[in-house]
Amino acid sequence: MNAIQLTNVTKRYGTTPALNGLSFEAARGEMFGLIGPDGAGKTTAIRLICGLMHADGGEVRVLGLDPTRDHRAITHKVGYLSQRFSLYGDLTIDENIAFFAEIHGVTDYRERRNHLLDMTQLTRFRDRLADKLSGGMKQKLALACTLVHQPEVVLLDEPTTGVDPVSRREFWKLLSHFLESGITILMTTPYLDEAERCNRVALVHNGSLLAQDAPGRLRTSLPGLWIEAFPPDVRQVRDRMREAGHQHVEVFGERLHVWLPDAATEPDAHRQLAALTTRAGLAPFDGRVITPSLEDVFIARLAELDTAVPAGTAS
């Protein structure tokens, strides 16, 4: 049995669709990433999984239970860390963890609290008010409060947004440790580099599933080859290539990534790139064949989706 299962789930806010037949599943004991830009429907999916709202259609299951009908049972099995810091600034670290333990009905929590404080390196700050903590420390405290009742499933909604790079790395080390204890972690993030750390991910756009698989398999899921190049004025080169009819070209800083769906070999890719630059009226340049990133795959899947949508149809 999967820890989390969404099957053809729809949700609307008034006339605005948030989820459009979204389906994915997270296995027990894995770290699963729900990946997509702002507005993709990630937070809505999390709230449905928590049982905080009803789906308009489809089926949501958490540990085999309906999170709205069986909400009381789900509450004790699931931990939820929301996007916004939702702890109490006028309480100390110790008092926040105690409060969240007690609202989950956990009375003998002191040993668990001490363990979590040690794991998060917050022990020496335990008497500090939450309002006086840095952003990274607040997130670690929020994680400790989320885990104090020992949930089987942990839901993290963009937990590292706005956190500095060092704190992000520390947070991910904590998640890896807790994953070893057998819990299931489902996290949402707009950061595709973080998705690489997950066992499997679902790429989501406008409330619909683009793809679901292990990051490594997604990177090799599309035909053809990618070339990375560093031509002068990459944005002008991109625009000229698109004007010449090749839409599969993106700018990443000073780099240009060109997807050649019909290229079967590295020499073939270089020949196609040369022909493309000639057709676009550009000075010749070359690059190297690369393994696409998840960002490359996400953009390519979006391009496939746009191609599949007939003109005049809402996407």
Residue pairs with C-beta under 8 A, 6 or more apart in sequence:
1 28
1 63
1 64
2 25
2 26
2 27
2 28
2 61
3 26
3 27
3 28
3 29
3 30
3 62
3 63
3 152
3 153
3 184
3 186
4 25
4 26
4 32
4 49
4 61
4 62
4 153
4 184
4 186
5 25
5 26
5 59
5 60
5 61
5 62
6 22
6 23
6 24
6 25
6 45
6 48
6 49
6 58
6 59
6 60
6 61
7 23
7 58
7 59
7 60
7 61
8 21
8 22
8 23
8 57
8 58
8 59
9 19
9 21
9 22
9 23
9 45
9 48
9 55
9 57
9 58
9 59
9 60
10 17
10 19
10 20
10 21
10 22
10 55
10 56
10 57
10 58
11 17
11 18
11 19
11 41
11 44
11 48
11 53
11 55
11 56
11 207
12 18
12 56
17 206
17 207
18 41
18 44
18 207
19 41
19 44
19 45
19 48
19 55
19 207
19 208
20 41
20 206
20 207
20 208
21 58
21 208
22 41
22 45
22 58
22 204
22 207
22 208
22 209
23 58
23 209
24 32
24 34
24 202
24 209
24 212
26 32
26 184
26 186
26 200
27 184
27 199
27 200
28 182
28 184
29 179
29 182
29 183
29 184
30 179
30 184
30 185
30 198
30 199
30 200
31 175
31 179
31 184
31 185
31 186
31 187
31 197
31 198
31 199
32 184
32 185
32 186
32 187
32 198
32 199
32 200
32 201
32 202
33 186
33 187
33 188
33 189
33 194
33 195
33 197
33 198
33 200
33 201
33 202
34 42
34 45
34 46
34 186
34 187
34 188
34 189
34 201
34 202
34 204
35 42
35 188
35 189
35 190
35 192
35 195
35 201
35 202
35 203
35 204
35 294
35 298
36 42
36 188
36 190
36 203
36 204
36 205
37 190
37 205
38 190
39 206
40 204
40 205
40 206
40 207
41 204
41 206
41 207
42 157
42 158
42 188
42 204
43 83
43 157
43 158
43 188
44 53
44 207
45 188
45 204
46 80
46 155
46 157
46 186
46 188
47 53
48 54
48 55
48 60
48 67
49 60
49 62
49 67
49 78
49 155
49 186
50 67
50 74
50 78
50 80
50 155
51 62
51 67
51 68
51 70
51 71
51 74
51 75
53 68
54 68
60 66
60 67
60 68
61 67
62 74
62 77
62 78
62 153
63 74
63 77
63 152
63 153
65 73
65 74
65 77
67 74
67 78
75 104
76 104
76 105
76 149
76 151
77 151
77 152
77 153
78 151
78 152
78 153
78 154
78 155
79 146
79 147
79 149
79 151
79 153
79 154
79 155
80 146
80 154
80 155
80 157
81 142
81 143
81 146
81 154
81 155
81 156
81 157
81 159
82 157
83 157
83 158
83 161
85 138
85 139
85 142
86 142
87 96
87 130
87 138
87 141
87 142
87 145
88 95
88 96
88 99
88 130
89 129
89 130
89 131
90 129
90 130
90 131
91 99
91 129
91 130
92 126
92 127
92 128
92 129
92 130
93 117
93 122
93 125
93 126
93 127
93 128
93 130
93 133
93 141
93 144
94 113
94 126
94 127
96 130
96 141
96 145
97 109
97 113
97 116
97 117
97 141
97 144
97 145
97 148
98 109
98 113
99 145
100 145
100 146
100 148
100 149
101 107
101 109
101 112
101 113
101 148
101 149
102 109
104 148
104 149
105 149
106 112
106 148
106 149
109 148
112 148
112 150
113 144
113 148
114 123
116 144
116 147
116 148
117 123
117 126
117 144
119 144
119 174
119 177
120 140
120 141
120 143
120 144
120 174
121 140
121 170
122 137
122 140
122 141
122 144
125 133
125 137
130 138
130 141
133 141
134 167
135 162
135 163
135 164
135 167
136 163
136 164
136 166
136 167
136 168
136 170
136 171
137 167
139 159
139 160
139 163
139 167
139 171
140 167
140 170
140 171
140 174
142 159
143 156
143 159
143 171
143 174
146 154
146 156
147 154
147 178
151 183
152 183
152 184
153 183
153 184
153 185
153 186
154 178
154 183
154 184
154 185
154 186
155 186
155 187
156 175
156 185
156 186
156 187
156 188
157 187
157 188
158 187
158 188
158 189
158 190
159 171
159 187
159 189
160 167
160 168
160 171
160 172
160 189
160 191
160 194
161 189
161 190
163 171
168 194
172 194
172 197
175 185
175 187
176 197
178 185
179 185
187 194
187 198
189 195
192 293
192 294
192 295
192 298
195 201
195 215
195 294
196 215
196 294
198 215
199 214
200 212
200 213
200 214
200 215
201 212
201 213
201 214
201 215
201 218
201 294
202 209
202 211
202 212
203 209
203 210
203 211
203 212
203 218
203 294
203 297
203 298
203 301
204 210
205 298
205 301
205 302
205 305
206 315
210 298
210 301
210 302
210 305
211 218
211 221
211 297
211 301
213 221
215 294
218 294
218 297
219 291
219 292
219 293
219 294
219 296
219 297
220 291
221 297
222 259
222 261
222 292
222 297
222 300
222 301
223 261
223 262
224 259
224 260
224 261
224 262
224 263
224 264
224 269
225 259
225 260
225 263
225 264
225 265
225 266
225 268
225 269
225 289
226 257
226 258
226 259
226 260
226 289
226 290
226 291
226 292
226 296
227 257
227 258
227 260
227 269
227 270
227 273
227 287
227 288
227 289
227 290
228 255
228 256
228 257
228 258
228 287
228 288
228 290
229 255
229 256
229 258
229 273
229 285
229 286
229 287
229 288
230 254
230 255
230 256
230 287
231 237
231 256
231 282
231 283
231 285
234 251
234 254
234 255
234 256
235 251
237 249
237 256
237 280
237 282
237 285
238 249
238 250
238 251
238 256
240 280
240 281
240 282
241 249
241 258
241 276
241 277
241 280
241 282
242 249
243 280
244 276
244 279
244 280
244 281
245 279
246 258
246 276
246 280
247 303
248 258
248 259
248 260
248 261
248 300
248 303
249 256
249 257
249 258
249 259
250 256
250 257
250 296
250 299
251 257
252 295
256 287
257 290
257 292
257 296
258 273
258 276
258 287
259 292
259 296
259 300
260 269
260 272
260 273
262 272
263 269
263 272
266 289
269 289
270 286
273 286
273 287
274 284
274 286
277 283
277 284
277 285
278 284
292 300
305 315
306 315
309 315
